[in-house]
Each structure stands twice: as C-alpha cells, then as structure tokens.
Amino acid sequence: MNVATRNFPLSAPQLAAKLKIKEGGDRMIFGTTVPDGSRLLIVTKMGTPL
C-alpha cells in the first residue's frame, strides 16, 4: 500500500509505520484533515482507467 498525507499531523512514513503498512502495491491510503478538523483515512485501489 502506498501512503500519502496532506494537512495531516503525521508524515507519510510515520503513518505507514503506525499502521504497519508495507510500501508498494496497487492500493493507496491518503491521510488528510477536512475543514471541520476531522481526520480522514481514504483507501483507494488503482486499476484500469475507464
């Protein structure tokens, strides 16, 4: 799983370590903070485009 963060209290490597995620593969997890202050983890899977 690949990890990216934006406006999140942890860096991508810190988040990967905390979640015990190995980098690579066809899945992506994004850590972000939304306008109301809530933090979200969004998981996606990369595939063939439509």
N, CA, C and O atoms as CSV, one atom per row, in Angstrom:
chain,resi,resn,atom,element,x,y,z
A,1,MET,N,N,0.857,-1.167,0.000
A,1,MET,CA,C,0.000,0.000,0.000
A,1,MET,C,C,0.901,1.226,0.000
A,1,MET,O,O,1.876,1.286,0.748
A,2,ASN,N,N,0.579,2.185,-0.824
A,2,ASN,CA,C,1.303,3.449,-0.871
A,2,ASN,C,C,0.596,4.435,0.054
A,2,ASN,O,O,-0.627,4.396,0.192
A,3,VAL,N,N,1.362,5.311,0.682
A,3,VAL,CA,C,0.811,6.228,1.678
A,3,VAL,C,C,1.155,7.665,1.298
A,3,VAL,O,O,2.281,7.959,0.897
A,4,ALA,N,N,0.167,8.558,1.430
A,4,ALA,CA,C,0.374,9.987,1.208
A,4,ALA,C,C,-0.424,10.746,2.266
A,4,ALA,O,O,-1.477,10.288,2.710
A,5,THR,N,N,0.086,11.904,2.661
A,5,THR,CA,C,-0.642,12.735,3.625
A,5,THR,C,C,-0.656,14.176,3.154
A,5,THR,O,O,0.239,14.626,2.440
A,6,ARG,N,N,-1.681,14.880,3.564
A,6,ARG,CA,C,-1.800,16.305,3.271
A,6,ARG,C,C,-2.592,16.925,4.418
A,6,ARG,O,O,-3.692,16.475,4.739
A,7,ASN,N,N,-2.017,17.975,5.041
A,7,ASN,CA,C,-2.667,18.618,6.187
A,7,ASN,C,C,-3.042,17.574,7.243
A,7,ASN,O,O,-4.160,17.567,7.757
A,8,PHE,N,N,-2.096,16.704,7.551
A,8,PHE,CA,C,-2.301,15.612,8.498
A,8,PHE,C,C,-1.182,15.692,9.532
A,8,PHE,O,O,-0.059,16.054,9.179
A,9,PRO,N,N,-1.449,15.368,10.790
A,9,PRO,CA,C,-0.420,15.525,11.823
A,9,PRO,C,C,0.775,14.572,11.690
A,9,PRO,O,O,1.822,14.821,12.287
A,10,LEU,N,N,0.639,13.498,10.923
A,10,LEU,CA,C,1.751,12.564,10.717
A,10,LEU,C,C,2.237,12.656,9.276
A,10,LEU,O,O,1.456,12.915,8.361
A,11,SER,N,N,3.527,12.443,9.087
A,11,SER,CA,C,4.060,12.358,7.731
A,11,SER,C,C,3.671,11.003,7.153
A,11,SER,O,O,3.226,10.118,7.884
A,12,ALA,N,N,3.836,10.840,5.850
A,12,ALA,CA,C,3.507,9.563,5.213
A,12,ALA,C,C,4.308,8.406,5.824
A,12,ALA,O,O,3.719,7.367,6.122
A,13,PRO,N,N,5.628,8.544,6.023
A,13,PRO,CA,C,6.362,7.438,6.648
A,13,PRO,C,C,5.904,7.143,8.086
A,13,PRO,O,O,5.870,5.983,8.497
A,14,GLN,N,N,5.557,8.169,8.834
A,14,GLN,CA,C,5.071,7.961,10.201
A,14,GLN,C,C,3.732,7.224,10.196
A,14,GLN,O,O,3.516,6.326,11.009
A,15,LEU,N,N,2.832,7.601,9.282
A,15,LEU,CA,C,1.531,6.944,9.194
A,15,LEU,C,C,1.700,5.486,8.776
A,15,LEU,O,O,1.049,4.601,9.332
A,16,ALA,N,N,2.566,5.233,7.806
A,16,ALA,CA,C,2.820,3.855,7.364
A,16,ALA,C,C,3.352,3.008,8.516
A,16,ALA,O,O,2.938,1.862,8.692
A,17,ALA,N,N,4.268,3.575,9.298
A,17,ALA,CA,C,4.823,2.831,10.432
A,17,ALA,C,C,3.761,2.574,11.495
A,17,ALA,O,O,3.686,1.477,12.047
A,18,LYS,N,N,2.941,3.579,11.781
A,18,LYS,CA,C,1.901,3.426,12.807
A,18,LYS,C,C,0.885,2.356,12.405
A,18,LYS,O,O,0.411,1.596,13.249
A,19,LEU,N,N,0.551,2.302,11.105
A,19,LEU,CA,C,-0.429,1.332,10.623
A,19,LEU,C,C,0.222,0.007,10.207
A,19,LEU,O,O,-0.467,-0.918,9.777
A,20,LYS,N,N,1.538,-0.078,10.337
A,20,LYS,CA,C,2.304,-1.276,9.960
A,20,LYS,C,C,2.039,-1.666,8.509
A,20,LYS,O,O,1.736,-2.818,8.197
A,21,ILE,N,N,2.164,-0.667,7.631
A,21,ILE,CA,C,1.917,-0.846,6.205
A,21,ILE,C,C,3.242,-0.973,5.470
A,21,ILE,O,O,4.176,-0.209,5.712
A,22,LYS,N,N,3.310,-1.946,4.569
A,22,LYS,CA,C,4.462,-2.073,3.682
A,22,LYS,C,C,4.183,-1.250,2.436
A,22,LYS,O,O,3.094,-1.330,1.868
A,23,GLU,N,N,5.164,-0.455,2.005
A,23,GLU,CA,C,5.007,0.387,0.815
A,23,GLU,C,C,4.975,-0.455,-0.447
A,23,GLU,O,O,5.666,-1.468,-0.550
A,24,GLY,N,N,4.160,-0.021,-1.412
A,24,GLY,CA,C,4.070,-0.670,-2.713
A,24,GLY,C,C,2.712,-1.297,-2.929
A,24,GLY,O,O,1.886,-1.360,-2.018
A,25,GLY,N,N,2.492,-1.758,-4.146
A,25,GLY,CA,C,1.233,-2.415,-4.469
A,25,GLY,C,C,0.284,-1.508,-5.213
A,25,GLY,O,O,0.659,-0.416,-5.640
A,26,ASP,N,N,-0.957,-1.964,-5.368
A,26,ASP,CA,C,-1.937,-1.229,-6.158
A,26,ASP,C,C,-2.960,-0.488,-5.304
A,26,ASP,O,O,-3.982,-0.034,-5.819
A,27,ARG,N,N,-2.700,-0.362,-4.028
A,27,ARG,CA,C,-3.615,0.365,-3.140
A,27,ARG,C,C,-2.918,1.607,-2.593
A,27,ARG,O,O,-1.696,1.656,-2.452
A,28,MET,N,N,-3.738,2.599,-2.294
A,28,MET,CA,C,-3.223,3.873,-1.809
A,28,MET,C,C,-4.035,4.281,-0.598
A,28,MET,O,O,-5.252,4.099,-0.574
A,29,ILE,N,N,-3.376,4.831,0.405
A,29,ILE,CA,C,-4.087,5.380,1.555
A,29,ILE,C,C,-3.658,6.838,1.703
A,29,ILE,O,O,-2.470,7.157,1.716
A,30,PHE,N,N,-4.653,7.707,1.812
A,30,PHE,CA,C,-4.415,9.133,1.967
A,30,PHE,C,C,-4.859,9.547,3.362
A,30,PHE,O,O,-5.978,9.235,3.770
A,31,GLY,N,N,-4.018,10.230,4.086
A,31,GLY,CA,C,-4.378,10.807,5.370
A,31,GLY,C,C,-4.573,12.300,5.174
A,31,GLY,O,O,-3.693,12.968,4.633
A,32,THR,N,N,-5.709,12.836,5.602
A,32,THR,CA,C,-5.989,14.255,5.413
A,32,THR,C,C,-6.842,14.793,6.558
A,32,THR,O,O,-7.483,14.033,7.284
A,33,THR,N,N,-6.839,16.099,6.703
A,33,THR,CA,C,-7.697,16.776,7.678
A,33,THR,C,C,-8.698,17.612,6.896
A,33,THR,O,O,-8.309,18.387,6.023
A,34,VAL,N,N,-9.978,17.464,7.197
A,34,VAL,CA,C,-11.037,18.195,6.496
A,34,VAL,C,C,-11.337,19.501,7.226
A,34,VAL,O,O,-10.907,19.680,8.366
A,35,PRO,N,N,-12.076,20.427,6.580
A,35,PRO,CA,C,-12.291,21.760,7.166
A,35,PRO,C,C,-12.846,21.786,8.584
A,35,PRO,O,O,-12.552,22.721,9.329
A,36,ASP,N,N,-13.641,20.791,8.985
A,36,ASP,CA,C,-14.185,20.827,10.353
A,36,ASP,C,C,-13.191,20.295,11.388
A,36,ASP,O,O,-13.510,20.218,12.575
A,37,GLY,N,N,-11.966,19.922,10.933
A,37,GLY,CA,C,-10.932,19.448,11.845
A,37,GLY,C,C,-10.870,17.935,11.979
A,37,GLY,O,O,-9.944,17.408,12.595
A,38,SER,N,N,-11.832,17.235,11.416
A,38,SER,CA,C,-11.817,15.769,11.460
A,38,SER,C,C,-10.676,15.250,10.593
A,38,SER,O,O,-10.315,15.859,9.586
A,39,ARG,N,N,-10.126,14.136,10.993
A,39,ARG,CA,C,-9.064,13.494,10.211
A,39,ARG,C,C,-9.629,12.275,9.522
A,39,ARG,O,O,-10.365,11.492,10.123
A,40,LEU,N,N,-9.278,12.117,8.249
A,40,LEU,CA,C,-9.781,11.007,7.459
A,40,LEU,C,C,-8.644,10.184,6.887
A,40,LEU,O,O,-7.581,10.712,6.561
A,41,LEU,N,N,-8.879,8.882,6.767
A,41,LEU,CA,C,-8.017,7.991,6.011
A,41,LEU,C,C,-8.852,7.489,4.844
A,41,LEU,O,O,-9.902,6.876,5.038
A,42,ILE,N,N,-8.386,7.748,3.648
A,42,ILE,CA,C,-9.107,7.355,2.439
A,42,ILE,C,C,-8.294,6.269,1.749
A,42,ILE,O,O,-7.128,6.480,1.415
A,43,VAL,N,N,-8.904,5.114,1.534
A,43,VAL,CA,C,-8.224,3.987,0.897
A,43,VAL,C,C,-8.766,3.824,-0.514
A,43,VAL,O,O,-9.979,3.772,-0.720
A,44,THR,N,N,-7.857,3.744,-1.491
A,44,THR,CA,C,-8.252,3.562,-2.878
A,44,THR,C,C,-7.485,2.393,-3.473
A,44,THR,O,O,-6.459,1.969,-2.942
A,45,LYS,N,N,-7.998,1.879,-4.581
A,45,LYS,CA,C,-7.314,0.824,-5.312
A,45,LYS,C,C,-7.125,1.306,-6.742
A,45,LYS,O,O,-8.085,1.696,-7.407
A,46,MET,N,N,-5.884,1.279,-7.212
A,46,MET,CA,C,-5.590,1.698,-8.572
A,46,MET,C,C,-5.931,0.544,-9.511
A,46,MET,O,O,-5.633,-0.615,-9.224
A,47,GLY,N,N,-6.549,0.875,-10.612
A,47,GLY,CA,C,-6.929,-0.143,-11.568
A,47,GLY,C,C,-6.895,0.401,-12.981
A,47,GLY,O,O,-6.333,1.465,-13.240
A,48,THR,N,N,-7.486,-0.319,-13.865
A,48,THR,CA,C,-7.551,0.090,-15.259
A,48,THR,C,C,-8.524,1.263,-15.393
A,48,THR,O,O,-9.664,1.177,-14.937
A,49,PRO,N,N,-8.076,2.361,-16.020
A,49,PRO,CA,C,-8.984,3.507,-16.187
A,49,PRO,C,C,-10.146,3.161,-17.105
A,49,PRO,O,O,-10.034,2.301,-17.979
A,50,LEU,N,N,-11.262,3.844,-16.891
A,50,LEU,CA,C,-12.450,3.614,-17.728
A,50,LEU,C,C,-12.289,4.226,-19.093
A,50,LEU,O,O,-13.191,4.128,-19.924
